């Protein structure tokens, strides 16, 4: 994914997003095999299928429970601590 993000048109879009104070892209070498979105109001968590090549966000687990959100933040921070910030 990182290779694609560093090529047009994505690199141009990321450079524009870099102007926003709260935008960063973090890169990890660990295979995540999941999709995670955590906000202050909800969590959405999904996993790749067994083959590891297909991700379908329509079957994500979704919750607005504060305990689930806190758990999602801990997962996010776990991987963020093992990642580096991408610079464009």
TORLODREN-798560 format. One record per residue: residue number from 1; residue in three letters; x, y, z of N, C-alpha, C in turn. Coordinates in steps of 0.1 Angstrom, whole numbers, m for minus. Each point is the difference from the previous one (the first is absolute). Example, Ala and Ser with C-alpha at 12.3 -4.5 7.8 and 13.67 -1.06 7.14 Angstrom:
BEGIN
1;ALA;132;m57;78;m9;12;0;9;12;0 $
2;SER;m4;11;m7;9;11;0;m8;11;8 $
***
This chain:
BEGIN
1;UNK;8;m12;0;m8;12;0;9;13;0 $
2;UNK;10;m1;8;9;12;1;6;4;m14 $
3;UNK;4;m10;m8;5;2;m13;m10;8;m9 $
4;UNK;m13;m4;1;m10;6;m8;m3;14;6 $
5;UNK;1;2;13;m2;14;5;10;10;m4 $
6;UNK;12;m5;m3;11;9;m4;0;3;m15 $
7;UNK;m10;m4;m7;m1;2;m14;m12;9;m3 $
8;UNK;0;7;m11;m12;8;m4;m12;m10;m3 $
9;UNK;m12;4;3;m4;13;5;0;1;15 $
10;UNK;3;m11;7;m1;0;14;10;9;7 $
11;UNK;13;0;m4;10;8;6;m4;15;0 $
12;UNK;m6;4;m11;m5;14;m1;m11;3;11 $
13;UNK;m9;m9;1;m11;1;10;6;0;14 $
14;UNK;9;m9;3;6;0;13;7;13;3 $
15;UNK;7;5;m9;7;13;2;m9;11;3 $
16;UNK;m12;0;m6;m10;10;3;m6;m2;14 $
17;UNK;m1;m13;4;m5;m3;14;10;4;10 $
18;UNK;13;0;m3;10;3;10;m1;14;5 $
19;UNK;m8;9;m7;m3;13;5;m9;0;12 $
20;UNK;m7;m11;3;m9;m1;11;8;m4;12 $
21;UNK;m2;7;11;7;m3;12;m2;m14;6 $
22;UNK;m12;m5;m2;m4;m13;6;1;m12;m10 $
23;UNK;7;2;m11;2;m11;m9;14;m6;0 $
24;UNK;1;m13;2;13;m7;m1;m2;m14;m6 $
25;UNK;10;m5;m6;m1;m14;m5;11;m7;8 $
26;UNK;m3;m11;6;9;m8;8;2;m13;m8 $
27;UNK;13;m5;0;3;m12;m7;6;m10;9 $
28;UNK;m4;m13;m1;5;m10;8;5;m12;m9 $
29;UNK;10;m7;4;4;m11;m8;m7;m13;4 $
30;UNK;m8;1;11;m8;m12;4;m13;m1;m9 $
31;UNK;m3;m13;m4;m12;m2;m8;m12;2;9 $
32;UNK;m8;10;m2;m12;2;8;m12;m9;m2 $
33;UNK;m3;m2;m13;m11;m9;m4;m13;4;6 $
34;UNK;m2;13;3;m12;5;5;m2;15;m4 $
35;UNK;m12;4;1;m3;14;m2;m6;5;13 $
36;UNK;5;12;5;m5;6;13;m2;14;m2 $
37;UNK;m12;5;4;m3;14;1;m5;2;14 $
38;UNK;6;10;7;m4;3;13;m2;15;1 $
39;UNK;m11;5;4;m3;14;3;m4;2;14 $
40;UNK;m3;12;4;m5;2;14;m14;m5;2 $
41;UNK;m7;m4;m11;m13;m5;2;m3;m15;m5 $
42;UNK;10;m6;m7;m3;m14;m5;13;m7;m3 $
43;UNK;m1;m13;m2;11;m8;m5;m6;m9;m11 $
44;UNK;8;m2;m10;m3;m9;m11;12;m9;m2 $
45;UNK;m2;m13;1;11;m9;m1;m3;m12;m9 $
46;UNK;8;m2;m10;m2;m11;m9;13;m7;m3 $
47;UNK;m1;m13;m5;11;m8;m3;0;m5;m14 $
48;UNK;12;m2;m5;1;m6;m14;m5;m14;0 $
49;UNK;m4;m5;m11;m4;m14;m2;12;m9;2 $
50;UNK;m2;m13;1;11;m9;2;12;1;m9 $
51;UNK;m3;3;m13;11;1;m10;8;13;2 $
52;UNK;m6;9;8;8;12;3;1;11;m10 $
53;UNK;m8;m2;m11;0;10;m11;m12;8;m1 $
54;UNK;m11;m4;6;m13;7;m2;m4;6;14 $
55;UNK;m4;12;0;m5;7;12;m14;6;m4 $
56;UNK;m10;m4;8;m13;5;m3;m6;8;12 $
57;UNK;0;13;m1;m4;8;12;m15;m2;3 $
58;UNK;m8;m6;m9;m14;m1;3;m3;m11;11 $
59;UNK;10;m8;3;m1;m10;11;8;4;12 $
60;UNK;3;13;2;8;4;12;m9;m1;12 $
61;UNK;7;m2;12;m7;1;12;0;15;4 $
62;UNK;m11;5;5;m3;14;2;m6;2;14 $
63;UNK;5;9;7;m5;3;14;1;15;3 $
64;UNK;m9;4;8;0;14;6;2;m1;15 $
65;UNK;3;m12;5;2;m2;15;14;6;3 $
66;UNK;0;8;11;13;6;4;11;m10;3 $
67;UNK;m4;m12;5;10;m10;3;6;m5;m13 $
68;UNK;m8;m2;m10;5;m5;m13;9;11;m6 $
69;UNK;m4;13;1;8;11;m6;14;0;8 $
70;UNK;0;m1;13;12;0;7;9;m11;m4 $
71;UNK;m6;m12;m2;8;m12;m4;6;3;m14 $
72;UNK;m8;6;m9;5;3;m13;12;10;0 $
73;UNK;m1;10;9;11;10;2;12;m7;4 $
74;UNK;m1;m10;9;12;m8;5;6;m7;m12 $
75;UNK;m8;m7;m8;5;m7;m12;8;10;m9 $
76;UNK;m7;12;m3;6;10;m8;14;4;5 $
77;UNK;0;3;13;13;4;6;10;m11;0 $
78;UNK;m4;m12;2;10;m11;0;7;0;m14 $
79;UNK;m7;1;m11;6;0;m13;7;13;m3 $
80;UNK;m5;11;5;7;13;m2;13;0;6 $
81;UNK;2;m6;12;13;0;7;10;m8;m8 $
82;UNK;m4;m9;m9;8;m9;m7;2;5;m15 $
83;UNK;m4;13;m2;m1;5;m14;9;13;0 $
84;UNK;2;4;m13;7;13;m2;m9;9;m9 $
85;UNK;2;13;2;m8;9;m7;5;2;m14 $
86;UNK;m9;m2;m10;4;2;m14;2;15;m4 $
87;UNK;10;3;m6;2;13;m5;0;0;m15 $
88;UNK;m6;10;m6;m1;2;m14;7;12;m5 $
***
